[in-house]
Amino acid sequence: MLYIQKQQQQIDLLTLTPQDRYLKLIESRPEIFQRTPLKIIASYLGLTAESLSRIRKRIIEK
């Protein structure tokens, strides 16, 4: 099971845009944002903290 999850994460890193990866994480694991620093979330998504901040700002502005 863990192998399949890791494979899916790798596929997502290669095929999805950073914004799509962020939105997918919000959908699948919204509770993670309550207890994890954004710097760690950005690293998990393959982004810098600054890039994640810009993506979040764009989403809020919509």
C-alpha positions in Angstrom: 0.0 0.0 0.0 2.8 2.4 0.9 4.6 1.6 -2.3 1.6 2.5 -4.4 1.1 5.8 -2.5 4.7 6.7 -3.0 4.5 5.9 -6.7 1.4 8.1 -7.0 3.2 11.0 -5.3 6.1 10.7 -7.8 3.7 10.6 -10.7 1.9 13.7 -9.4 5.2 15.5 -9.1 5.9 14.9 -12.7 2.5 15.4 -14.2 0.6 17.9 -12.1 1.2 21.7 -11.9 2.3 23.0 -8.4 -1.2 24.5 -8.0 -2.9 21.2 -8.8 -0.7 19.4 -6.3 -1.6 21.9 -3.6 -5.3 21.7 -4.3 -5.1 17.8 -4.4 -3.5 17.9 -1.0 -6.2 20.2 0.4 -8.8 17.8 -0.8 -7.2 14.6 0.4 -5.7 15.8 3.7 -7.1 19.1 4.9 -6.2 18.4 8.5 -2.5 18.4 7.7 -2.5 22.2 7.4 -3.6 22.5 11.1 -0.4 20.8 12.4 2.3 21.1 9.8 4.4 24.2 9.0 4.0 25.5 5.5 7.7 25.1 4.9 7.3 21.3 5.4 4.2 21.2 3.2 6.1 23.1 0.4 8.9 20.7 0.6 6.5 17.7 0.3 4.9 19.3 -2.8 8.3 19.9 -4.4 8.1 23.7 -4.0 9.9 26.5 -2.2 8.0 28.2 0.7 7.8 31.4 -1.4 6.2 29.6 -4.4 3.7 28.0 -2.1 2.9 31.4 -0.6 2.2 32.8 -4.1 0.0 29.8 -5.0 -2.0 30.3 -1.8 -2.4 34.0 -2.5 -3.6 33.3 -6.1 -6.2 30.8 -4.8 -7.5 33.2 -2.2 -7.9 36.0 -4.7 -10.1 33.9 -7.0 
